[in-house]
């Protein structure tokens, strides 16, 4: 297959960007507050985001195993896999012009107790959901991801939060995005 076949429609010819796989982990406490990492390292240095990280692909780690490991490493707690609910898939084309990302958004079911404070990646803090919009967030999180999370927080017939799949095109001056799937559908 030629390099040109690896380039998305509308992208200029050149070396294809690498694809990275990662998870985002949404943890809530007994008051319904959201645990966010105030990042001191790239990506998103100086911004707030859920804890998470890249899959250990060389080890064959699954996305949910990655979420469980990242929660243990960054929040210092063990969460059983059956409490880690896949709430969304987020594909970002050409994020910051450096690569494509496929993000698995996981919501931990039920409240957790996590000690906040400084850690290797930045500082963990609890935030009421209504405060999130006033925090320094990556533009994709502010304009697309958090609104989709809020939209799908209501429990579906299964008793779990809904699901969404979306594609965000970060090329150019304006974000373009499409919702590819929603459960429950709208």
ABEGO torsion letter per residue (X at the ends): XBAAAABBBGBBBEBBBBBBBBBBBBBBBAAGBBBBBBBABOBGBGBBBBBEEBBBAAAGBBAAAAAAAAAAAAAGBBBBAAABBBABBBBBBGBGGAEBBBBBBBBBBEBBBBBBEBBAAEBBBBBBAAAAAABBBBAAAAAAAAAAAAAAABBBAAGBBBBBBBBBBABEABBBBBBABBOBBX
